[in-house]
Amino acid sequence: MIDWLNQSWEIASFVTTPLEILGFVTGAVCVYLNTQQNVWGWFFGIINAILYAFVFLEARLYADMSLQGYYFVTSIYGWWMWLYGGKNHQALPVARTPAKLYGLFILLFLMATAAWGFLLNRYTDASLSYVDSALTAASLLGQWMMARKYLENWLVWIIADACYVGMYIYKDLHLTALLYAVFLGLAVMGYLQWRRALVAANPEIR
């Protein structure tokens, strides 16, 4: 089964695999549902994390591969938070990221990028060690912010997705690059829709 999922297929000008196609579909559905604040997006996120762990293993993008385990766990957490993380265990509303967290986020990003990049570069045959690690660190933060329904998670994803497109084109993961281009568009849509929801619930916010 695994061998079949990793078979190379040529579709139009893309060389891909059934595994990458399944990852494309589940990933697009996941992010679209997240833009709509639909909790079922987390279910597709769980499936997508499993699929892409194998895709990135084959591509030797080990930081991205390990990131899928984090996505798996935070998808379960996000599913619970969106349903019961608000006041009195009600649905969690969209909120601004607390200002006090920004300094911590920057510090964690720099430390994770440096440490992970060094380890991958020194002890593995990883490709693009520091680039992969920086994008992984940004994704860790963006995913946690999304689980907490912080509006600015979409700004993190806009930057990260744009960089991911370039990295995956370089690694000949063309379908995945296209997927992240779709993610980029959805992240812009998500930011606008979540901001409208935030303003509607808090008219004093502009």
C-alpha positions in Angstrom: 0.0 0.0 0.0 2.8 2.4 1.0 4.6 1.6 -2.3 1.5 2.4 -4.3 1.0 5.7 -2.5 4.6 6.7 -3.3 4.4 5.8 -7.0 5.3 8.7 -9.3 2.5 10.1 -11.3 2.7 12.7 -14.0 -0.3 15.0 -14.2 -0.1 17.7 -16.8 3.4 19.2 -16.0 3.4 18.0 -12.3 5.2 14.9 -11.1 3.5 13.8 -7.9 2.3 10.8 -5.9 -1.1 9.5 -4.7 0.1 10.3 -1.2 0.8 14.0 -2.1 -2.5 14.2 -3.9 -4.4 13.0 -0.8 -2.4 15.5 1.3 -3.3 18.3 -1.1 -7.0 17.6 -0.8 -7.2 17.1 2.9 -5.0 20.2 3.5 -7.1 22.4 1.3 -10.3 21.3 3.0 -8.7 21.7 6.4 -7.6 25.3 5.9 -10.8 26.3 4.1 -12.9 25.1 7.0 -10.6 26.9 9.5 -11.3 30.2 7.6 -15.0 29.5 8.2 -14.4 28.8 11.9 -15.7 25.3 11.3 -14.4 22.8 13.9 -14.4 20.0 11.3 -11.3 21.6 9.9 -9.4 20.1 12.7 -10.5 16.6 11.7 -9.1 17.1 8.2 -6.0 18.5 9.9 -5.4 15.3 11.7 -5.7 13.2 8.5 -3.5 15.7 6.6 -0.7 15.5 9.3 -0.5 11.8 9.0 -0.3 11.9 5.2 2.3 14.6 5.0 4.5 13.0 7.6 5.2 10.4 4.9 5.5 12.9 2.1 8.2 14.8 4.0 10.0 11.7 5.0 10.5 10.8 1.4 11.7 14.4 0.6 14.2 14.4 3.6 12.5 17.5 5.1 12.8 16.1 8.6 11.8 19.3 10.4 8.6 19.4 8.4 8.1 15.7 9.0 8.4 16.1 12.8 6.1 19.2 12.5 3.3 16.9 11.5 3.3 15.2 14.9 2.8 18.6 16.4 0.0 19.3 14.0 -1.7 16.0 15.0 -1.6 16.9 18.7 -2.6 20.6 18.3 -5.4 19.6 15.9 -7.0 17.6 18.8 -6.3 20.5 21.1 -7.7 23.1 18.7 -10.8 21.0 18.1 -11.5 21.0 21.9 -10.6 24.7 22.4 -12.9 25.9 19.6 -15.8 23.9 21.0 -15.3 24.5 24.8 -12.5 27.0 25.3 -14.6 30.1 25.7 -16.2 31.4 28.9 -18.3 28.8 30.7 -17.0 26.2 28.3 -18.7 27.8 25.4 -17.3 28.1 21.8 -14.1 30.1 21.7 -14.5 33.5 20.0 -11.9 35.2 17.7 -9.5 37.5 19.7 -6.5 39.7 19.3 -3.1 38.1 20.3 -2.1 39.5 23.7 0.7 42.1 23.3 2.8 40.5 26.0 3.2 37.3 23.9 5.0 38.9 21.0 8.4 39.1 22.6 8.1 35.5 23.7 7.1 34.4 20.2 10.1 36.1 18.7 12.5 34.6 21.2 11.0 31.1 20.7 11.2 31.5 16.9 14.9 32.5 17.0 15.9 29.8 19.5 14.0 27.0 17.7 15.3 28.0 14.3 19.0 28.1 15.5 18.8 24.9 17.6 16.8 22.8 15.1 18.8 24.0 12.1 22.1 23.2 13.8 21.0 19.7 14.8 19.6 18.9 11.4 22.7 20.3 9.6 25.1 18.5 11.9 23.6 15.1 12.4 21.3 14.3 9.5 21.3 14.5 5.7 18.4 17.1 5.8 17.9 19.4 2.9 17.7 23.2 3.5 18.2 22.7 7.3 17.9 26.3 8.5 15.2 27.4 6.0 13.2 24.3 6.8 13.7 24.9 10.6 12.7 28.6 10.4 9.5 27.8 8.6 8.8 24.9 11.0 9.2 27.3 14.0 6.9 29.8 12.4 4.3 27.0 11.7 4.5 25.9 15.4 3.6 29.4 16.5 0.9 29.8 13.8 -0.8 26.5 14.6 -0.9 27.2 18.4 -2.3 30.8 17.7 -5.0 29.3 15.5 -6.0 26.8 18.2 -6.4 29.8 20.5 -8.3 31.7 17.8 -5.9 34.6 17.8 -6.6 36.7 14.6 -2.9 37.3 13.9 -2.3 33.6 13.3 -3.3 34.3 9.7 -0.5 36.9 9.3 2.0 34.3 10.4 0.6 31.8 7.9 0.7 34.4 5.1 4.4 34.9 5.5 5.2 31.2 6.1 3.1 30.0 3.2 4.7 32.4 0.7 8.2 31.0 1.8 7.0 27.4 1.7 5.9 27.8 -2.0 9.5 28.7 -2.9 11.0 25.9 -0.9 8.7 23.2 -2.3 9.3 24.3 -5.9 13.0 24.0 -5.2 12.5 20.5 -3.8 10.4 19.5 -6.8 7.3 19.0 -4.7 5.3 21.0 -7.2 1.8 19.8 -6.1 2.7 20.7 -2.5 3.9 24.1 -3.7 0.6 24.6 -5.4 -1.2 23.6 -2.2 0.7 26.2 -0.2 -0.1 28.8 -2.8 -3.8 27.9 -2.2 -3.0 28.1 1.6 -1.6 31.6 1.0 -4.8 32.7 -0.6 -6.9 31.1 2.1 -4.8 32.7 4.8 -5.6 36.1 3.3 -9.3 35.2 3.2 -9.1 33.8 6.7 -7.6 37.0 8.1 -10.3 39.2 6.5 -13.1 36.9 7.6 -11.9 36.5 11.2 -11.3 40.2 11.4 -14.9 40.9 10.3 -16.1 38.4 13.0 -14.0 40.1 15.6 -15.2 43.6 14.7 -18.8 42.4 14.6 -18.5 41.0 18.1 -16.5 44.0 19.4 -17.7 47.1 17.5 -15.1 49.3 19.4 -12.3 47.4 17.6 -11.1 48.9 14.3 
